[in-house]
Amino acid sequence: MNGRFLTTHTGSLPRPPHLRDALVAREAGIPVDEQRLRSQVAGSVHEIVRLQREAGVDVLNDGEQGKISYSTYVKDRLTGFNGESRAPSGGGSRDMEDHPEWAKRWLEMVGRAALKRPACNGPVALADPEAVERDIAALKAAASESDQLFMSAASPGVIAVFFGNDYYPSHEAFVAALADAMRHEYRTIIDAGITLQVDCPDLAMSRHSSFADKSVEEFRRALRVNIEALNSALTGVPPQRVRIHVCWGNYAGPHTYDIPLREIVEILFEANAAGLSVEGANPRHAHEFAVFDEVKLPDGKYLIPGVVDSTTNYVEHPELVAQRIVNYAQRVGRDNVMAGSDCGFATSAPMEMVVPSVVWAKLKAMAEGAAIASSRLWP
């Protein structure tokens, strides 16, 4: 019991321009001084930790400062990704078809990000075991012993969304191989005493792209395949050391085909993770706290609902944040809720929808709202 609501976020935070430019250059194949880049990452992590503390974030991280994006960074750490680059599986979301003017605007923004997504064309295996250790070292150097820390890593399922498979005979075989390869990263984070957050947007987002023409039951079966692969990678890991993040795509678009949380939440609880981070602030999912009027939170699980949106430059009022936290706490218990963000604020280095000063204002409003909610639900 904490005696108050803790705050956290989903992972990625704005990178300073010089670091962003260096990461983008490396992604484009332009030679960069790797030692200088590592120094820039370390310095940026120090600053990002300081800013999180100042904003009132309790469970903080490295802001994913050294990653080009939350999912595609893995191509630089694993073997097997030298195939032809192509768009994510499914080609886009169904709301793009209904709203082509919005789709054009969004795809122009995504195109400017220029992230490489080479298909898998060979055996997937760990290629750079020291990369995650560098991430951990940078975070621990910036943090104090009293800081509560988490670190994010891509799930097997979301990697399969963003990288085509030209090698394995089936999706099941592909995600199983990805799970084997990612096991080292997951375990290294946990062994360092840091909470592992596995980013699993595939468990919701792919419904309106890869599975747009499939039934809900077919999608639910696919979720179980991806969760089984993840659980294989987490065999023997205490669930309390792990949380997963699930979202419907971090973009300010129509989202009219998002699958309701109610349709998938009980499957999400099958993951070997105590924490479940979901969207709860944006206009398409802010109502879904009511799901827990009929769905019981399993023992040993806790929720990290988004109480601030990650795609708009509105700063939520602390009273609204408090209302959102209380809505969840009244349904699942005050000790089972941690305040968070809907998604990351800079899920890829080249693309930030929310300007940095607003990000910090949002996180500060989240902390203030959590304090208000705590005063209402703790004597």
N, C-alpha and C positions, 0 to 999 in steps of 0.2 A: 504493500500500500504506500502510495506517494504522498497522500494528504492533499494533493492538487493534481490538475491535469498537466501532463508533460506535453511539450511541443517538439515537433520534428518537421521534416519535409521529405520530398521524394528523391532528391539526389543531386541533379545538376543545377548549378548556379552560374551566374554570368562570369565569363573569363575576361581578364583585362585585355585591351586591344592588342598589345604586343604578343601575348600568349596565343590569343585567337589567331592572329596572322601567321604565327609560326606553325601552329597545328594545321591550318588550311594549306600553307605552303608544302608541308610534308605530305599531306594527303594528295596534293596535285603532282607529287613526284619531284618537287624542287628540293635539292639537297639543303639540309639544315644541320647546324652544329648540335649534335645530340646532347653533348654535355651541357652546352649553354641552355638548350631546351629543358633539360632536367632541372637545371638551376632555376629557370623561370617558373616551372611547375611548382617546385618547392616553395619559392617565394610567394607565389599566388595562393598556395594552400595555407600558408601562414596567415595571409590577409583574409582569406575566406573564412577561416576558423574564427578570427577576431570579429569579423562582421556578424557571423552567426551568433556569437556570444552577446554582442552589443544589441542585437535584435531580440534577444530573449529565447533563442532556440536551445532546448535542453539536450536533445539527442542529435548530434551534429556529425558532419562528414567532411570529406575533402572537396565537395562541390564538383566532383568528376573533372577537375581542372586539367588533368593530363590526357583526357580521352577526346577523340574527335567527335564521338557521339556515344550515347548510352548502350548501343547495340553493335554498331559496325566496328567498334574498336577491336573486336575479337579477331578480325582478319589478320591483325598484326601480331597476334599472340598464338595463333594456331596454324598448323599446316593444312593444306588441302584447298585453299582458296586462291586459285590462280585461273579460274575459268572466266568466261565472258560475263562482263558486268551487265546487269539488267535490273529493271524495276522490281520492287517487292512483289511477292506472289499475290495474285489477285488483281494487280494493275491499278488499284485505287479503290476508294470507297464508293458505295452506291449513291451517296448523296451528291457526288460529283456529276453523275448522270442527270439528276433532277435539277441541278443548279450549275450549268456549264460556265456561267459568268464568274461565279465564285471559284469553281474548279480552275479556271484559267489563271485567276489571281493567285491561288494557292500554289499551283504547280510552277508558276514563275518563281515564287519564293523558294520552293523546294529545289528547283533547278539551280538557283544561285548558290545553294548550299554545296552542291557538287560532291556529295559523298560517294565513295566508291563502294560497289556492292558486287564483287566478283563471285561468280557461282562456285560451288564446291565441285572440284574436278579430280579429287584424289582423297586418300585416307585422311581423316581429321585426327590430329594428335596435338599435344602440347608442344609448342615451338619455343616459347620464351617464358620459362617458369619464373624468371626474376622480375617480370613486369609488375605482377601484383605485389611482390615484395617491395618494389620501389614505391608503389602507391601507399602501402602501409607505412613504410618508413617516413614518407613525407607527411602523412597525417599525424603519426605519433610524435614527430618532431615539432609539429605545430600545436598539438593538444597538450593539455595538462593531465595529471593523473586523475583529477576529479571529473573530467569530461566523460560523458556517455557518448560512445561513438558507434556509427554504422558505416558500412561501405557497400556500394551497389555492384552487382555483376549481372550480366545478361543471362537469361534463361535459355535452355536448349530450344524451347519453342519459339522464342522471339528471334533467335539467330536464324532459325529455319524460315521465318517470315521474310527476313530481309536479304537472305542469300539463297539463290536458287540451288537446287540439288541436281547435278549432272553425273553423279558418281554412285550413290547408294541406291539399292533396288527399290526402296520404299521410303515414305516419310518416317515410318516407325524406325527403320534402320538408321536413318539420318539423325533423328533426334537422340537415339540411343548412343550413337557415336559422339554426338555433341556433348551429351551428358558425361560420358567417360572423359572427354577432353577438358571439360569445365570443372570437373571434380577438384582438381588441384587448386584452382582459384578460390572456389568456395571454401575448401578446407583450410587454406592458408589464411584467409580472412578470419575465419572462426578461431583457428588456433592462436591468432594474434590477440584474442580477447575482444574482438570487434563484432558487433551484431552484423550478420550478413543480410542484406536486402537483395533478393533476386527479382529482377525486373521482368515481369510476365505480361506485357500488354497483349501478347498473343491470346491470352485466355478470355479476352473480350473483343479487342480491336479487330481480329481477323474474321469475326462474324459478318461484318458488312463489306468484306473484300474477298478473301479466299473462299469463304463459305456463303457468299451472298445467294447462291442458287441452291443451297442445301437446306434441309429441314433443321429445326432446332435440335432434334434428337441426334442427327448426324454431327452437328456442331458439338454437342455435349460429349459424344463419343470421342471426338477429336481432342477435346480438352483433357479427357482422361488419359489419352496417349501421351500428351505433353507433360501432364502432371506425373504420370508414371515414370517418364524419363527423368524429370527433375528429382523425384523421390529416390530414384536409383543413385543419383549423384550425391544425395544427402543421407544415404544409408548410414545409420549409427550416429547421426548428428542430433543432439537434443533440440527439439522443436523451438524451445525458448530462445535459442541462439539465432533463429532465422525469422525473417518477415518477408512477405512477397508483396510486390506492387502490381496491381491490375488496373488497366485503364482502357478507354475506348478510342484512343488516339488523341495526341496532345495538339489539337488544332482548333481554332475558332471558326468552325464551320457548322453546317446544319445539324449533323449527327442524328438525322431522323431515322436511321436504320440501326442505331445502337441496340444491342440486345439488352433487355431489362436485367438488372442485377438479380432479381428474384429467380430468373431462369437458370442462373449459373452459380449462385452463391454457395449452395450446398456442395457442389463439386469443388469449388475453390477451397473449401475447408478440408478437402482430402490431401492437400499439399502438406508436406512435413515441415510446417512453419506455424509458429504461434501467432504471428502478426499478419494481418491482412490490411493493406493500404488500398483504398478505393476512392474514386471521385465522389465528392459530396457537395461541391460548391458551385459548379457551373449550371447553367439553366436547364440542361438536359438530365442531370442526375441529382440535383439538390433535393429532390423529393424522396429519395430512396432510403432515407433513414427509416421510413415507415415499413420497409421490408422486414425489419426486426420486430415488428408487431406479431408476425407469424413465423419467423424463422428464429430458432433459439441459437444463440452463440454457443458453440461447443465448449465444454470445460477446457481450460488451458489456452484458449484463444483470446486475442484482443484485436480491436479495430483501430485503424488509423484513417479516419475519414478525412477527405480533403475539406477544409473549412475556409481555404482561400483558393481562388481560381489561378491557374498558371498560364492563361492565354490572353488575358485582358489587362489593361493598365488602370482599371478601377482599383482603388484600395478599399477593401472591405471595412465597414465600421466594426469596431470591437464588439459592439452589442450584437451585431449579426453573427459574428464569429461565436460569441457566447451562446446564442440561441442554437446554432448548429451543433455545437459540442453537447449542449444539454439534451437536444433531441435524440442523439445517439445514447448518451449516458443513461437517460431515463428508460431506455429499452434494453440495454445490455449490461448495465451496471457501471458506476462511475470509475471503478478500478480497471475496467476493460476498454477504456478509450484513451487514445493519445491523439492530439490534434496534429494535422498535417496539411500538405498542399495536394491539389488534384493531381499534379504531375510535376515534372522537372521544369525549371525556368529557362534552361538552356540545353535542351536534349541533344543538340548538336552545336559544335563550336561556331559554325558560320551563321546560325539562325537563332535570334533572340526576339521573341514576340513582346516580351515585357522588358522595359528599360531597367538597368541596374538599380537606380535610386528607388523605383517603384517596387522592385523585388524586396528590397530591405524594408520599405514601408509596409508592405503586405505582411512580412514575417513579424515585424513589430506589432502590427494590428492583431496578428494571430496570438502572440504572447499576451497582449493586453486582454483579448477576448477570453483566453484560457484562464487568466486570473479572475475575470468577472465570473465565468462559469464555476470556477473552483469555490469562490465565495458564496455561491448559491447552493452548491451541493455538498460542501463540507462545513460542518459547524465551526 
